[in-house]
Structures are given as C-alpha cells and as structure tokens.
Amino acid sequence: MPDLTAGGIRFHYVAAPAAPERPAIVFLHGAGANHTIWLGQMKALRSRARVVIPDLPAHGKSETIPGVTIDEYARALAHFLEAQVGGPCVLAGHSMGGAIALCLALARPELVSGLVLVGTGARLRVSPEILEGLRVSPAETQGLVARAQFTERADPAMILRTVRDLAGTPAERTLADFNACNDYDLREEIGRIDVPALVLVGSEDRMTPVKSSAFLAERLPRATLVVVDGVGHAIMIEESERVSQEIAAFLARWDPA
C-alpha cells in the first residue's frame, strides 16, 4: 500500500499489479469513506485491468488539502492521475466520488477515457437533518449515514464494517464532504462529457435515488443505465459480485483485449 506525492499532496493508495497494456481503472470513494469500499472490485478485476484505489485527500491515510469542494478534489486527483497512471483512464466513483469523476471529465477530458458512476448524480442534495446532525452529534450521525447506505436485508457484519470505516474519518471532514456535495450541481454541463459511461444504482438507494442515475444516463451522450434490484446506496459492497461483473463487461465492450 504505497504513498505518492503529486501536486504537493501525499496520497495513500492501493494498486493491483497488471500488464501495462491493460486498461487503467481508478476507483473513487464517497463522502467520509476511504479506499476500502472498493476492495471487492479490486479482487475481482485485477486480472482484467490495472486497478488503482486512492484515499482522497484528508481521508484514510492521505494528506489533507485546505479547501473542500468537488472541484478542489478533482484538481487534486488530476495531479495523482498524471503521476500514477500517466495517461487516460476509466474513473469509477461512488456518490461524491462520482461527482468528482464527472467534474474531472469536464475539466480535464484528456485524463478520462470512460466513467463508471455508482449511486451518484449530476446534483447531490443533502438533507438538512444530516448536515445539522454532523454538526451537533457527529458520531451518532456518521453511524446513521453508514447504516442508511444498506437495505434491511444486508449482512449485519458488512454494515458494521462500514460504520467503523466512516467513524475513522474526522467528523468535520465528513461534514465538509456533505457540504461540498450539497453545493455541487452539473445538471447543465454533463451533456458535454463524451466518453463511454456505465451508470449503476440500487433500486432501494435512499441517498441518491434511481431518478438521479436515470438523469445521468439520459444526459450523458454514451451512457448505459443498470438498476440492480433489492440493494441500497452501498451497492458495490452489498452486491459486490454483480457490480464487478457489470464493470468487467463495460471494460470488455470498450477494450476487448
């Protein structure tokens, strides 16, 4: 699990070794999370692609950045991609990570060859109750946010691991993430993103409902929408195998080597 300094920021990341001719796919976690949410996809896809999963700045073991907006995360990530990947890649983002991927695809299109957008949208409204809860009772609210990402049928151990992961992020950073999401809006711009895109969402996602993903699929010129029945917001954890299969099929369509 190496570190890399890019753009003056030290990033912690994990990577699966693969042949250099394989396509690169970089996974981005959501608000208050870290790289561990994507480890199931790393295991499943490591023979198919060069998989890289960074902790975003101020998450996990990565260094912080002064500002917290979706654009600022995208600018920091661009430095990481230039240094670690060295060319265009597929960006796969969950929730806030999807927003960062979309911003980067607009600002630096030469770095993005495709998109996998999981439980995200062109606009990410956050309920005032979550924002207020993170201010006044952060630990309790972080736990509620973690649990809200799953259906009632999810494995309790899976939920507990996610609760613990989110608790590892400072509450003020999680609040800043959610404020950044609440301020983000690309609804008028995403039609300019002309790369292949896979849009994945759980049918029971209570945080970014299906209509948000449907809007993305309608507006992105080269997008395919997949709704996975019976799962919630943390679809890449609750239905890890299905999500990995969909991503593998997406990569095969655009890079069949």
Rosetta silent file (secondary structure, phi, psi, omega in degrees, C-alpha in Angstrom):
SEQUENCE: MPDLTAGGIRFHYVAAPAAPERPAIVFLHGAGANHTIWLGQMKALRSRARVVIPDLPAHGKSETIPGVTIDEYARALAHFLEAQVGGPCVLAGHSMGGAIALCLALARPELVSGLVLVGTGARLRVSPEILEGLRVSPAETQGLVARAQFTERADPAMILRTVRDLAGTPAERTLADFNACNDYDLREEIGRIDVPALVLVGSEDRMTPVKSSAFLAERLPRATLVVVDGVGHAIMIEESERVSQEIAAFLARWDPA
SCORE:     score description
SCORE:     0.000 S_00000001
   1 L     0.000   88.239 -172.159    0.000    0.000    0.000 S_00000001
   2 L   -82.575  169.810  170.390    2.250    2.796   -1.262 S_00000001
   3 E  -114.704  154.752  178.770    2.167    6.560   -0.951 S_00000001
   4 E  -146.592  130.966  176.727    2.698    9.030   -3.780 S_00000001
   5 E   -98.144  123.023 -177.997    3.189   12.793   -3.614 S_00000001
   6 E  -142.282  130.723 -177.850    1.551   14.636   -6.507 S_00000001
   7 L    62.067   26.693 -179.707    0.748   18.328   -6.762 S_00000001
   8 L    80.022    7.802 -178.486    2.253   18.778   -3.308 S_00000001
   9 E  -118.597  132.915  176.795   -0.218   16.315   -1.730 S_00000001
  10 E   -88.539  117.895  178.897    0.714   12.920   -0.340 S_00000001
  11 E  -102.184  135.787  167.786   -1.778   10.289   -1.496 S_00000001
  12 E   -97.809  139.081 -178.277   -2.133    6.853    0.026 S_00000001
  13 E  -154.930  164.083  171.159   -3.419    4.253   -2.415 S_00000001
  14 E  -120.179  150.040 -178.935   -3.624    0.573   -3.225 S_00000001
  15 E  -146.596  143.441  176.505   -2.970   -0.881   -6.666 S_00000001
  16 L   -99.641  125.013  179.410   -3.211   -4.302   -8.250 S_00000001
  17 L   -63.846  139.181  178.940   -0.258   -5.183  -10.494 S_00000001
  18 L  -155.734  162.471  178.734   -1.245   -5.843  -14.085 S_00000001
  19 L   -59.973  141.227 -175.876    0.285   -5.822  -17.529 S_00000001
  20 L   -61.932  -21.914  179.931    0.880   -2.256  -18.763 S_00000001
  21 L   -79.234  -10.383  178.322   -1.288   -2.825  -21.828 S_00000001
  22 L   -69.966  148.835  177.081   -4.334   -3.445  -19.635 S_00000001
  23 L   -65.906  147.223  176.991   -6.774   -0.530  -19.249 S_00000001
  24 E   -94.633  134.895  174.722   -6.392    1.504  -16.073 S_00000001
  25 E  -129.823  126.369 -176.818   -9.395    1.996  -13.811 S_00000001
  26 E  -112.559  122.741 -176.508   -9.206    4.318  -10.814 S_00000001
  27 E   -98.046  136.859 -178.103  -11.860    3.951   -8.105 S_00000001
  28 E  -120.982  126.649  179.721  -13.011    6.927   -6.013 S_00000001
  29 L   -80.828  173.973 -178.404  -14.816    6.570   -2.705 S_00000001
  30 L   -97.907 -167.012 -174.589  -17.619    8.758   -1.417 S_00000001
  31 L   -60.581  130.314  175.446  -18.086   11.237    1.419 S_00000001
  32 L    71.630    3.689 -175.011  -16.434   10.292    4.678 S_00000001
  33 L  -101.572 -163.499  176.686  -15.216    6.953    3.322 S_00000001
  34 L  -154.856 -174.897 -171.453  -11.857    5.566    2.166 S_00000001
  35 H   -62.190  -20.012 -171.744  -10.364    3.161   -0.378 S_00000001
  36 H   -65.652  -19.665 -178.585  -11.616    0.034    1.421 S_00000001
  37 H   -65.016  -19.711 -175.577  -15.140    0.305   -0.021 S_00000001
  38 H  -105.452    8.783 -174.677  -13.764   -0.839   -3.395 S_00000001
  39 H   -65.589  -29.077  175.497  -11.585   -3.756   -2.312 S_00000001
  40 H   -62.841  -38.672  178.593  -14.110   -6.296   -3.584 S_00000001
  41 H   -72.046  -34.404  176.434  -13.814   -4.821   -7.062 S_00000001
  42 H   -60.162  -47.063 -179.102  -10.017   -4.831   -6.863 S_00000001
  43 H   -61.473  -41.148 -175.236  -10.016   -8.549   -6.134 S_00000001
  44 H   -76.628  -30.022 -170.605  -12.488   -9.306   -8.927 S_00000001
  45 H  -107.091   -1.287 -172.118  -10.986   -7.065  -11.629 S_00000001
  46 L   -63.086  -24.120  177.070   -7.236   -7.284  -11.010 S_00000001
  47 L   -85.875  -10.568 -175.079   -6.768   -9.756  -13.893 S_00000001
  48 L  -102.445  -25.029 -172.985   -8.814   -7.550  -16.232 S_00000001
  49 L  -153.398  164.930  169.943   -7.408   -4.070  -15.577 S_00000001
  50 E   -82.872  102.606 -174.184   -4.799   -2.001  -13.802 S_00000001
  51 E   -94.536  128.368  178.883   -6.804   -1.210  -10.663 S_00000001
  52 E  -131.437  132.176 -179.944   -5.845    1.810   -8.552 S_00000001
  53 E  -132.986  103.217  177.436   -7.761    2.992   -5.477 S_00000001
  54 E   -88.407  154.448  159.604   -6.591    6.160   -3.698 S_00000001
  55 L   -78.802  127.248  175.767   -7.743    7.610   -0.419 S_00000001
  56 L   -63.024  157.924  179.572   -8.983   11.064   -1.352 S_00000001
  57 L   -50.682  135.745  179.291   -7.182   13.959    0.368 S_00000001
  58 L    70.610   14.257  175.094   -7.879   14.050    4.135 S_00000001
  59 L  -122.816  152.594 -179.469   -9.384   10.547    4.037 S_00000001
  60 L    54.594 -124.093 -178.270   -7.783    7.308    5.118 S_00000001
  61 L  -109.576   13.976  178.406   -4.033    7.900    5.180 S_00000001
  62 L   -84.084  154.871 -179.370   -3.862   10.657    2.542 S_00000001
  63 L   -72.686  154.213 -177.811   -2.728   14.176    3.327 S_00000001
  64 L   -80.728  166.349  170.194   -5.279   16.942    3.703 S_00000001
  65 L  -126.378  153.496 -174.381   -5.967   19.885    1.396 S_00000001
  66 L   -63.274  -48.539 -175.429   -7.045   23.351    2.583 S_00000001
  67 L   -95.700  161.899  178.599  -10.326   23.653    0.688 S_00000001
  68 L  -136.670   89.317  168.714  -13.190   21.228    0.341 S_00000001
  69 L  -134.329  164.361  177.863  -15.225   21.475   -2.836 S_00000001
  70 H   -61.996  -39.807  178.427  -15.876   18.918   -5.529 S_00000001
  71 H   -62.510  -40.061 -179.288  -13.767   20.997   -7.939 S_00000001
  72 H   -68.012  -38.594  173.939  -10.859   21.095   -5.466 S_00000001
  73 H   -61.940  -42.256 -178.807  -10.962   17.334   -5.047 S_00000001
  74 H   -63.605  -40.409  178.990  -10.986   16.968   -8.850 S_00000001
  75 H   -65.072  -41.835  177.753   -7.941   19.226   -9.238 S_00000001
  76 H   -63.364  -41.814 -179.362   -6.026   17.268   -6.598 S_00000001
  77 H   -64.504  -35.304  179.520   -6.988   13.980   -8.243 S_00000001
  78 H   -57.869  -41.427  177.061   -5.754   15.215  -11.627 S_00000001
  79 H   -61.859  -41.987  179.250   -2.228   15.505  -10.183 S_00000001
  80 H   -62.563  -44.342 -179.050   -2.492   11.961   -8.814 S_00000001
  81 H   -63.716  -42.496  179.166   -3.626   10.549  -12.170 S_00000001
  82 H   -60.718  -39.131 -175.838   -0.832   12.289  -14.059 S_00000001
  83 H   -82.128  -38.219 -172.894    1.773   10.894  -11.665 S_00000001
  84 H   -93.245  -41.233 -175.962    0.417    7.397  -11.035 S_00000001
  85 L   -93.354  -44.240  175.784   -1.447    6.425  -14.228 S_00000001
  86 L    78.259   12.917  179.695    0.320    8.606  -16.750 S_00000001
  87 L  -176.786 -178.768 -179.021   -2.466    8.589  -19.314 S_00000001
  88 L   -63.823  147.563 -178.407   -6.229    8.444  -19.780 S_00000001
  89 E  -145.127  167.155  169.810   -8.120    6.018  -17.545 S_00000001
  90 E   -83.643  130.058  174.903  -11.589    4.905  -16.585 S_00000001
  91 E  -103.490  126.804  176.971  -12.790    6.688  -13.449 S_00000001
  92 E  -115.984  117.622 -175.497  -15.209    4.786  -11.225 S_00000001
  93 E  -128.338  139.011  175.928  -16.800    6.882   -8.498 S_00000001
  94 E  -103.091  126.487  173.888  -19.336    6.198   -5.773 S_00000001
  95 L    55.471 -113.948  177.747  -21.615    9.034   -4.651 S_00000001
  96 H   -59.102  -34.165  176.691  -19.281   12.009   -4.027 S_00000001
  97 H   -61.050  -34.612  175.946  -16.590   10.076   -5.916 S_00000001
  98 H   -67.336  -38.491  176.615  -18.881   10.045   -8.948 S_00000001
  99 H   -62.601  -42.466  178.136  -19.301   13.808   -8.690 S_00000001
 100 H   -62.558  -42.765  178.820  -15.517   14.210   -8.615 S_00000001
 101 H   -60.343  -43.032  179.815  -15.192   11.939  -11.655 S_00000001
 102 H   -65.462  -42.541  178.090  -17.735   13.995  -13.603 S_00000001
 103 H   -61.408  -41.440 -179.484  -16.010   17.273  -12.679 S_00000001
 104 H   -68.410  -37.783  178.092  -12.661   15.899  -13.774 S_00000001
 105 H   -63.019  -30.806  176.591  -14.102   14.614  -17.048 S_00000001
 106 H   -78.178  -43.834 -174.065  -15.287   18.151  -17.785 S_00000001
 107 H   -79.839  -35.264 -175.823  -12.150   19.976  -16.639 S_00000001
 108 L  -134.570   66.110 -174.327   -9.501   17.531  -17.879 S_00000001
 109 H   -60.013  -23.182 -179.625  -11.076   15.338  -20.572 S_00000001
 110 H   -69.273  -14.096 -179.918   -7.668   14.127  -21.761 S_00000001
 111 H   -93.773   -8.173 -170.432   -7.328   12.187  -18.480 S_00000001
 112 E  -123.115  117.818  178.764  -10.639   10.312  -18.717 S_00000001
 113 E  -100.429  -13.483  179.613  -11.383    7.529  -21.206 S_00000001
 114 E  -172.138  166.737 -177.447  -14.566    6.287  -19.534 S_00000001
 115 E  -134.618  138.702  167.349  -16.776    6.608  -16.466 S_00000001
 116 E  -121.109  113.449 -171.414  -18.412    4.196  -14.030 S_00000001
 117 E  -113.052  112.764 -169.223  -20.884    6.197  -11.952 S_00000001
 118 E  -116.684  116.992  177.382  -22.245    4.359   -8.920 S_00000001
 119 L    55.001   49.478 -175.587  -25.029    5.722   -6.744 S_00000001
 120 L  -138.411 -169.733 -178.460  -24.403    9.297   -7.792 S_00000001
 121 L  -166.638  174.688  174.868  -25.929   12.156   -9.760 S_00000001
 122 L   -80.775  -13.609  175.818  -25.417   15.472  -11.504 S_00000001
 123 E  -141.635  133.341 -177.222  -26.805   17.108   -8.349 S_00000001
 124 L  -124.109   84.877  177.367  -26.325   15.705   -4.845 S_00000001
 125 L   -73.234  139.531  177.889  -28.733   17.286   -2.398 S_00000001
 126 L  -117.026  133.903 -176.929  -28.074   16.506    1.264 S_00000001
 127 L   -64.901  141.934  177.404  -30.872   16.645    3.806 S_00000001
 128 H   -58.150  -28.843  179.874  -30.597   19.463    6.362 S_00000001
 129 H   -63.962  -39.921  177.823  -31.027   16.831    9.083 S_00000001
 130 H   -66.391  -45.288 -179.110  -27.759   15.125    8.077 S_00000001
 131 H   -62.364  -43.999  178.924  -25.857   18.404    7.941 S_00000001
 132 H   -67.325  -40.036  179.197  -27.200   19.514   11.317 S_00000001
 133 H   -61.882  -39.568  178.697  -26.605   16.074   12.823 S_00000001
 134 H   -68.227  -23.246  176.977  -22.964   16.097   11.744 S_00000001
 135 H   -79.849  -42.326 -170.013  -22.570   19.462   13.455 S_00000001
 136 H  -101.505  -29.213  178.487  -24.236   18.637   16.787 S_00000001
 137 L  -141.835   70.136 -169.714  -23.943   14.843   17.202 S_00000001
 138 H   -61.978  -44.506 -176.210  -21.310   13.736   14.690 S_00000001
 139 H   -63.083  -45.950  179.283  -20.567   10.213   15.912 S_00000001
 140 H   -62.010  -42.460 -176.738  -24.225    9.219   16.035 S_00000001
 141 H   -69.978  -38.160  175.598  -24.919   10.789   12.644 S_00000001
 142 H   -58.981  -40.243  177.158  -21.934    9.119   10.983 S_00000001
 143 H   -65.263  -40.703  178.488  -23.329    5.788   12.168 S_00000001
 144 H   -64.964  -40.571  178.798  -26.796    6.623   10.848 S_00000001
 145 H   -62.907  -43.222  179.289  -25.349    7.650    7.476 S_00000001
 146 H   -60.886  -46.361 -177.760  -23.413    4.382    7.234 S_00000001
 147 H   -67.850  -31.672 -178.906  -26.489    2.284    8.033 S_00000001
 148 H   -68.112  -12.188 -179.106  -28.667    4.247    5.612 S_00000001
 149 L   -81.698   -6.574 -175.796  -26.493    3.033    2.738 S_00000001
 150 L  -121.438  158.675  171.332  -27.778   -0.548    3.087 S_00000001
 151 L   -81.326  168.170  178.467  -31.091   -2.352    2.900 S_00000001
 152 L   -66.415  -18.398 -177.925  -32.505   -4.154    5.911 S_00000001
 153 L   -87.068   -6.136 -176.723  -31.507   -7.451    4.293 S_00000001
 154 L   -66.614  151.382  178.037  -27.787   -6.631    4.221 S_00000001
 155 L   -60.351  123.692 -179.672  -25.348   -8.689    6.272 S_00000001
 156 H   -56.488  -34.796  179.616  -25.002   -7.006    9.720 S_00000001
 157 H   -65.268  -37.128  177.700  -21.235   -7.631    9.692 S_00000001
 158 H   -63.184  -43.183  179.226  -20.996   -5.770    6.373 S_00000001
 159 H   -65.030  -43.738 -178.545  -22.861   -2.811    7.836 S_00000001
 160 H   -61.133  -41.180  177.840  -20.706   -2.807   10.973 S_00000001
 161 H   -60.413  -40.754  179.969  -17.504   -2.687    8.899 S_00000001
 162 H   -67.958  -40.144  176.198  -18.856    0.332    7.020 S_00000001
 163 H   -57.937  -45.007 -179.279  -19.872    2.054   10.268 S_00000001
 164 H   -65.478  -39.524  179.515  -16.318    1.561   11.563 S_00000001
 165 H   -63.008  -46.036 -179.684  -14.769    2.833    8.325 S_00000001
 166 H   -67.654  -32.272  177.677  -16.822    6.025    8.364 S_00000001
 167 H   -66.366  -21.118  179.172  -16.094    6.542   12.053 S_00000001
 168 L   -75.997  -13.321  176.761  -12.397    6.616   11.134 S_00000001
 169 L   -91.473  130.990  178.834  -12.869    9.840    9.160 S_00000001
 170 L   -53.632  137.203 -175.372  -12.900   13.016   11.285 S_00000001
 171 H   -59.006  -34.050 -179.435  -16.465   14.252   11.645 S_00000001
 172 H   -67.510  -30.070  176.463  -15.525   17.731   10.451 S_00000001
 173 H   -73.194  -40.797  177.231  -14.219   16.251    7.192 S_00000001
 174 H   -61.359  -43.010  177.044  -17.384   14.204    6.701 S_00000001
 175 H   -61.821  -43.942  178.531  -19.448   17.344    7.268 S_00000001
 176 H   -61.040  -39.631  177.113  -17.261   19.255    4.805 S_00000001
 177 H   -59.925  -47.165 -177.749  -17.761   16.455    2.260 S_00000001
 178 H   -67.666  -34.622  174.123  -21.528   16.601    2.587 S_00000001
 179 H   -64.545  -40.068  177.742  -21.488   20.389    2.304 S_00000001
 180 H   -61.938  -42.521  177.598  -19.401   20.039   -0.864 S_00000001
 181 H   -61.764  -42.440 -176.907  -21.953   17.582   -2.250 S_00000001
 182 H   -65.707  -27.737 -179.531  -24.805   19.923   -1.380 S_00000001
 183 H   -87.635   -6.449 -172.371  -23.109   22.790   -3.272 S_00000001
 184 L   -88.591  137.079  178.857  -22.396   20.687   -6.375 S_00000001
 185 E  -158.723  110.378  178.982  -24.557   20.933   -9.487 S_00000001
 186 L  -116.169   19.421 -172.856  -23.551   19.838  -13.010 S_00000001
 187 L   -59.339  -31.205 -178.262  -27.026   19.371  -14.479 S_00000001
 188 L   -87.515   -6.125 -171.501  -26.447   21.943  -17.211 S_00000001
 189 L  -116.048  -20.550 -169.088  -22.977   20.676  -18.146 S_00000001
 190 H   -67.293  -18.236  177.314  -22.857   16.892  -18.203 S_00000001
 191 H   -63.061  -14.562  179.906  -24.093   16.677  -21.787 S_00000001
 192 H   -86.047   -4.514 -177.140  -20.601   17.787  -22.847 S_00000001
 193 L   -88.418  102.672 -171.810  -18.956   14.636  -21.418 S_00000001
 194 L  -107.792   64.979  173.563  -18.486   12.438  -24.466 S_00000001
 195 L  -131.857  157.831  174.992  -16.947    9.217  -23.134 S_00000001
 196 L   -58.137  138.369 -178.536  -18.469    5.762  -22.586 S_00000001
 197 E  -139.435  137.927  171.947  -20.242    5.657  -19.228 S_00000001
 198 E  -111.337  124.166 -178.969  -21.799    2.946  -17.085 S_00000001
 199 E  -111.165  116.262 -176.502  -24.367    4.235  -14.577 S_00000001
 200 E  -116.627  137.575  178.647  -25.107    1.822  -11.710 S_00000001
 201 E  -153.210  147.090  174.006  -27.669    2.271   -8.950 S_00000001
 202 E   -83.434  141.616 -177.504  -29.514    0.145   -6.412 S_00000001
 203 L   -64.528  -20.464 -178.904  -33.290    0.076   -6.735 S_00000001
 204 L  -112.206   25.980  178.476  -33.596    0.855   -2.995 S_00000001
 205 L   -68.334  116.370 -179.370  -30.985    3.617   -2.825 S_00000001
 206 L   -93.220  -11.362 -176.146  -32.344    6.141   -0.320 S_00000001
 207 L   -97.136  -42.007  172.541  -29.431    8.580   -0.602 S_00000001
 208 L  -129.882   90.957 -171.320  -29.177    9.018   -4.383 S_00000001
 209 L   -63.356  167.064 -175.898  -32.423    7.614   -5.785 S_00000001
 210 H   -54.590  -34.882 -177.606  -32.807    5.920   -9.137 S_00000001
 211 H   -60.928  -30.357  178.093  -34.093    9.129  -10.730 S_00000001
 212 H   -66.627  -42.746  178.069  -30.671   10.739  -10.191 S_00000001
 213 H   -69.823  -36.920  178.369  -28.930    7.948  -12.103 S_00000001
 214 H   -62.416  -38.239  177.283  -31.637    7.959  -14.787 S_00000001
 215 H   -61.696  -44.240  177.386  -30.981   11.678  -15.332 S_00000001
 216 H   -58.840  -47.690 -177.252  -27.277   10.959  -15.816 S_00000001
 217 H   -63.427  -32.435  178.415  -27.998    8.189  -18.304 S_00000001
 218 H   -72.996  -37.443 -172.838  -30.345   10.447  -20.257 S_00000001
 219 H   -90.649  -30.773  178.051  -27.963   13.404  -20.449 S_00000001
 220 L   -74.305  128.882 -172.187  -24.598   11.691  -20.942 S_00000001
 221 L   -62.386  -25.873 -172.652  -24.272   11.005  -24.689 S_00000001
 222 L  -130.259   44.985 -173.703  -22.782    7.498  -24.360 S_00000001
 223 E  -105.471  149.107  172.285  -24.233    6.139  -21.123 S_00000001
 224 E  -122.459  130.900  179.909  -25.842    2.843  -20.155 S_00000001
 225 E   -99.315  131.620  173.827  -28.045    2.611  -17.045 S_00000001
 226 E  -127.017  119.253  176.357  -28.131   -0.545  -14.893 S_00000001
 227 E  -103.694  121.335 -178.530  -30.534   -0.704  -11.928 S_00000001
 228 E   -97.202  118.805 -175.408  -29.734   -3.530   -9.512 S_00000001
 229 L   -68.420  141.028  167.906  -32.832   -4.760   -7.710 S_00000001
 230 L    79.717   13.573  179.072  -33.022   -5.028   -3.964 S_00000001
 231 L  -128.582  163.194 -175.463  -29.922   -3.113   -2.910 S_00000001
 232 L  -103.643 -146.023 -172.134  -29.221    0.316   -1.497 S_00000001
 233 L   -70.091  -39.849 -178.171  -26.641    3.064   -1.791 S_00000001
 234 L   -85.014   56.564 -173.186  -23.547    0.974   -0.971 S_00000001
 235 H   -61.826  -34.205 -177.966  -24.200   -1.218   -3.989 S_00000001
 236 H   -71.224  -15.376  175.131  -20.501   -2.037   -4.545 S_00000001
 237 H   -98.446  -49.133 -175.324  -20.415   -3.622   -1.062 S_00000001
 238 H   -68.377  -32.742  177.213  -23.910   -5.109   -0.775 S_00000001
 239 L  -129.142   56.377 -173.497  -23.795   -6.596   -4.305 S_00000001
 240 H   -56.385  -46.477 -176.663  -20.045   -6.678   -4.846 S_00000001
 241 H   -64.022  -43.503 -179.683  -20.027   -9.563   -7.319 S_00000001
 242 H   -63.949  -44.181  179.807  -22.773   -8.093   -9.507 S_00000001
 243 H   -62.618  -42.992  178.626  -21.115   -4.674   -9.612 S_00000001
 244 H   -61.676  -40.374  178.564  -17.770   -6.241  -10.521 S_00000001
 245 H   -63.372  -42.236  179.852  -19.417   -8.225  -13.312 S_00000001
 246 H   -65.728  -39.924  179.098  -21.053   -5.106  -14.745 S_00000001
 247 H   -68.186  -41.132  178.191  -17.778   -3.188  -14.653 S_00000001
 248 H   -60.875  -42.033  178.991  -15.883   -6.078  -16.266 S_00000001
 249 H   -65.445  -38.355  177.428  -18.465   -6.231  -19.072 S_00000001
 250 H   -62.993  -46.393  178.322  -18.196   -2.463  -19.537 S_00000001
 251 H   -61.816  -39.625 -178.753  -14.410   -2.644  -19.809 S_00000001
 252 H   -65.948  -34.487 -179.487  -14.674   -5.530  -22.277 S_00000001
 253 H   -65.844  -36.441 -174.981  -17.028   -3.575  -24.534 S_00000001
 254 H  -101.608  -12.669  176.968  -14.603   -0.681  -24.876 S_00000001
 255 L  -146.899   77.325 -169.995  -11.312   -2.538  -24.552 S_00000001
 256 L   -74.959    5.900 -178.158  -11.887   -6.167  -25.573 S_00000001
 257 L   -61.183    0.000    0.000   -8.192   -7.214  -25.383 S_00000001
